[in-house]
Amino acid sequence: MTTRQWQSIIVQLERILGSDGVVKRKEELLTYECDGLPQYRQRPALVTLPRTTQQVAEIVKICNKHKIPWVARGAGTGLSGGALPVEDCILIVTARMRQILAIDLENQRVVVQPGVINNWVTQAVSGAGFYYAPDPSSQIICSIGGNVAENSGGVHCLKYGVTTNHVLGLTIVTGEGEIVKTGGMVSEMPLFDLTGLFVGSEGTLGIATEIVLKILKRPESVGVILADFNSIEEAGSAVAGIIQAGIIPAGMEMMDNFSINAVEDVVATDCYPRDAQAILLVELDGLQVEVEAYKEKVAEICRRCGARSITSASDEATRMKLWKGRKAAFAAMGKISPNYFVQDGVVPRSKLPQVLAEINRLSEKYGFPIANVFHAGDGNLHPLILYDQSVEGAFAKVEELGGEILKLCVRMGGSISGEHGIGSDKKCYMTEMFTEVDLETQQYVRRCFNPYGLANPGKIFPTPPTCGETANAGRSQFKGAFAF
Ligand SMILES: Cc1cc2nc3c(=O)[nH]c(=O)nc-3n(C[C@H](O)[C@H](O)[C@H](O)COP(=O)(O)OP(=O)(O)OC[C@H]3O[C@@H](n4cnc5c(N)ncnc54)[C@H](O)[C@@H]3O)c2cc1C
C-alpha cells in the first residue's frame, strides 16, 4: 500500500474512533511490537483503540475492503506471540473497552467488555461473597478477552476448570465484520456450541467484544499445605496419592530446587527450604469441616511419600506468605538471568518425574539452566530456560531446546500447550500432534469465520509446516508502508 492509501485509511479510522483512537507515530507503535514473548517483534502499521462493538465491526470492514491483516490485542501479556503483529497490519487493541456492563448476582453472571482486567471481575463481586474462578498468574494485568482467546488456566483450574468452563456467551465480530451472538445468559442453549469453539481460538476467528462470565460463591474456608521433599519423584508420588485418595485440591503446584532458590533470593519468603529438591503447595477449599479433614489427609499422604516438613495455614496472611514465592516465580527468573524463555507443555501427571529427569538431561546437553515451576495437578509444566540474549546464537539454541521439551511432552502422551496457546511460537510443532487432515479440518472452521484470512494470519497453523519458518521470520524488520 502506498503512503497516500494509508493516509486515506487513517482518515476513515479517525472518523470512526476520533484522532486519539488511532496510534500512528513510529515511536508510539513501538509499545505494540511484541507481547509477553519479547523475543519476537514486528511493528504494526497502525493501532486502533475502539470503545464499542460497532466500532470494532467498522474497523474490520475497512481492513477487509483494503485487504489489510488485523490482529486483536488485549493487555499483551500472552506468552506465545499470539498478539504479535504481522507485517503491515492494523492492531485492534481493547484497552478502552473496559466496562463491566452488568452484574447479576442472583443468576451468578457478569457481562464485561473484553478489555476488563481479569481480577477486576472478582473485585467487582467480592463484596457480595462471589469471585471469578480462572486465575492466571498474570490476573492483575491480563484482559478477559485475552483469557477467552487463549482459554487461559491458572492455579485454581485443577478443581474449577479453565476459562471455557466459565464463559456462557459472547458477542463477536467475525472476520467478515459481522456482529454475532453465541451462547447466552444460561449454560444450556440450542444449536452448535460456538462459544466453546471461539474460546481458545487465539484471535483467528474474530474478536470478542462482549463476554458473559459465570461467577462462583466464595468457599467457606481455604487452607494451604506446604510440603518439601528430597526428590521430585517423592513430590510426584504425593500428587498422585492425593488425587487417588479422591481429593481434588483447588490448586496443586510444584517447584524444583532451582526455582526455590531463585524465588528465595528475590522475594525471601523464608518458607521454602533451600535444600529441598521439590516443594508442593496444596490449596484446599470448601466447607470448614471438609477443609480441616482434607488438610490432615493431605499432610498424611505427603509424609507417607517422604515429606521432610509440612507447614499448614488457614489464615489469609500466612496463606499469602506460602503462595508468595510461587506467584513471583517468573519475575524471579528475570532477576537472576538476563533473559528467560518460558515453555508450556502438558504430560499425564504420573509422567512428571520421568519428564523432569529428561528436561534436566536436555538442560545439560544444551548448556542452559532450566527452572521448573508447574501446575502439578494438571501435569502442566512451565520450564523456564535461562540464557543471555546478547550471546550470539543463544536464542536459536534456546528455541531448539524448547522444541525438544515440547516433543518430549507429546511422546509422553501430553500436549504442546497447557494454557499459553500456540500463537506464533509453537505453530511449527503442531504437526507433532496433528495429522494434515486434522489441521485441514480445523482450517475449514477458521475459514467459515475468517473467509479472507485477515484475522490474525500466520498464527496457530504451520504455514509452511516446518520449523525452519519460525515465528520470527521477519524479526524487527519493519517494512510497513506507513509510519510517522
Ligand atoms: C507473568 C505471567 C504469568 C502468566 N501466567 C499465566 C497462567 O497462570 N495461566 C495462563 O493461562 N496464562 C498465563 N500467562 C499468559 C497470559 O497472561 C494469558 O495468555 C492471558 O490470557 C493473555 O491475556 P492478554 O489480555 O494479555 O492477551 P494478549 O496477549 O493481548 O492476546 C493473547 C491472544 O488473544 C487474542 N485476543 C486478545 N483479545 C482478544 C479478543 N477480545 N477477542 C479475540 N481474540 C483476542 C490475541 O490476538 C492473541 O492471540 C501469564 C503471562 C505472564 C506474563
The ligand as an SDF file (V2000), in Angstrom:
LIG
                    3D

 53 58  0  0  0  0  0  0  0  0999 V2000
    3.8850  -13.3540   34.4160 C   0  0  0  0  0  0  0  0  0  0  0  0
    2.8600  -14.0680   33.5760 C   0  0  0  0  0  0  0  0  0  0  0  0
    2.1650  -15.1180   34.1270 C   0  0  0  0  0  0  0  0  0  0  0  0
    1.2120  -15.8020   33.3620 C   0  0  0  0  0  0  0  0  0  0  0  0
    0.5100  -16.8180   33.9380 N   0  0  0  0  0  0  0  0  0  0  0  0
   -0.4260  -17.4600   33.2210 C   0  0  0  0  0  0  0  0  0  0  0  0
   -1.1790  -18.5210   33.8200 C   0  0  0  0  0  0  0  0  0  0  0  0
   -1.0240  -18.8530   35.0030 O   0  0  0  0  0  0  0  0  0  0  0  0
   -2.1070  -19.1370   33.0550 N   0  0  0  0  0  0  0  0  0  0  0  0
   -2.3260  -18.7780   31.7490 C   0  0  0  0  0  0  0  0  0  0  0  0
   -3.1730  -19.3900   31.0970 O   0  0  0  0  0  0  0  0  0  0  0  0
   -1.6170  -17.7860   31.1670 N   0  0  0  0  0  0  0  0  0  0  0  0
   -0.6930  -17.1140   31.8570 C   0  0  0  0  0  0  0  0  0  0  0  0
    0.0210  -16.1030   31.2780 N   0  0  0  0  0  0  0  0  0  0  0  0
   -0.2030  -15.7800   29.8480 C   0  0  0  0  0  0  0  0  0  0  0  0
   -1.2030  -14.6350   29.5550 C   0  0  0  0  0  0  0  0  0  0  0  0
   -1.3090  -13.7470   30.6420 O   0  0  0  0  0  0  0  0  0  0  0  0
   -2.5790  -15.2020   29.1680 C   0  0  0  0  0  0  0  0  0  0  0  0
   -2.4680  -15.9180   27.9560 O   0  0  0  0  0  0  0  0  0  0  0  0
   -3.6580  -14.1180   29.0100 C   0  0  0  0  0  0  0  0  0  0  0  0
   -4.9050  -14.7180   28.7830 O   0  0  0  0  0  0  0  0  0  0  0  0
   -3.3890  -13.1550   27.8630 C   0  0  0  0  0  0  0  0  0  0  0  0
   -4.2890  -12.0650   28.0130 O   0  0  0  0  0  0  0  0  0  0  0  0
   -3.9500  -10.6610   27.3260 P   0  0  0  0  0  0  0  0  0  0  0  0
   -5.0890   -9.7570   27.5760 O   0  0  0  0  0  0  0  0  0  0  0  0
   -2.6350  -10.1800   27.7340 O   0  0  0  0  0  0  0  0  0  0  0  0
   -3.9520  -11.1270   25.7830 O   0  0  0  0  0  0  0  0  0  0  0  0
   -2.9550  -10.7060   24.6130 P   0  0  0  0  0  0  0  0  0  0  0  0
   -1.5760  -11.1500   24.9140 O   0  0  0  0  0  0  0  0  0  0  0  0
   -3.1540   -9.2920   24.2550 O   0  0  0  0  0  0  0  0  0  0  0  0
   -3.5430  -11.6150   23.4370 O   0  0  0  0  0  0  0  0  0  0  0  0
   -3.4930  -13.0190   23.5300 C   0  0  0  0  0  0  0  0  0  0  0  0
   -4.2430  -13.6200   22.3220 C   0  0  0  0  0  0  0  0  0  0  0  0
   -5.6000  -13.2950   22.4270 O   0  0  0  0  0  0  0  0  0  0  0  0
   -6.0650  -12.6380   21.2480 C   0  0  0  0  0  0  0  0  0  0  0  0
   -7.0690  -11.6910   21.7270 N   0  0  0  0  0  0  0  0  0  0  0  0
   -6.9140  -10.7080   22.6600 C   0  0  0  0  0  0  0  0  0  0  0  0
   -8.0800  -10.1090   22.9040 N   0  0  0  0  0  0  0  0  0  0  0  0
   -8.9990  -10.7180   22.1250 C   0  0  0  0  0  0  0  0  0  0  0  0
  -10.3920  -10.5600   21.9250 C   0  0  0  0  0  0  0  0  0  0  0  0
  -11.1050   -9.6430   22.5730 N   0  0  0  0  0  0  0  0  0  0  0  0
  -11.0190  -11.3830   21.0410 N   0  0  0  0  0  0  0  0  0  0  0  0
  -10.3280  -12.3360   20.3510 C   0  0  0  0  0  0  0  0  0  0  0  0
   -9.0030  -12.5190   20.4930 N   0  0  0  0  0  0  0  0  0  0  0  0
   -8.3610  -11.7220   21.3650 C   0  0  0  0  0  0  0  0  0  0  0  0
   -4.8250  -12.0460   20.6330 C   0  0  0  0  0  0  0  0  0  0  0  0
   -4.9700  -11.8920   19.2260 O   0  0  0  0  0  0  0  0  0  0  0  0
   -3.7930  -13.1070   20.9780 C   0  0  0  0  0  0  0  0  0  0  0  0
   -3.8460  -14.1560   20.0540 O   0  0  0  0  0  0  0  0  0  0  0  0
    0.9790  -15.4090   32.0150 C   0  0  0  0  0  0  0  0  0  0  0  0
    1.6780  -14.3260   31.4780 C   0  0  0  0  0  0  0  0  0  0  0  0
    2.6130  -13.6660   32.2340 C   0  0  0  0  0  0  0  0  0  0  0  0
    3.3380  -12.5100   31.6150 C   0  0  0  0  0  0  0  0  0  0  0  0
  1  2  1  0
  2  3  1  0
  2 52  2  0
  3  4  2  0
  4  5  1  0
  4 50  1  0
  5  6  2  0
  6  7  1  0
  6 13  1  0
  7  8  2  0
  7  9  1  0
  9 10  1  0
 10 11  2  0
 10 12  1  0
 12 13  2  0
 13 14  1  0
 14 15  1  0
 14 50  1  0
 15 16  1  0
 16 17  1  0
 16 18  1  0
 18 19  1  0
 18 20  1  0
 20 21  1  0
 20 22  1  0
 22 23  1  0
 23 24  1  0
 24 25  2  0
 24 26  1  0
 24 27  1  0
 27 28  1  0
 28 29  2  0
 28 30  1  0
 28 31  1  0
 31 32  1  0
 32 33  1  0
 33 34  1  0
 33 48  1  0
 34 35  1  0
 35 36  1  0
 35 46  1  0
 36 37  1  0
 36 45  1  0
 37 38  2  0
 38 39  1  0
 39 40  1  0
 39 45  2  0
 40 41  1  0
 40 42  2  0
 42 43  1  0
 43 44  2  0
 44 45  1  0
 46 47  1  0
 46 48  1  0
 48 49  1  0
 50 51  2  0
 51 52  1  0
 52 53  1  0
M  END
$$$$
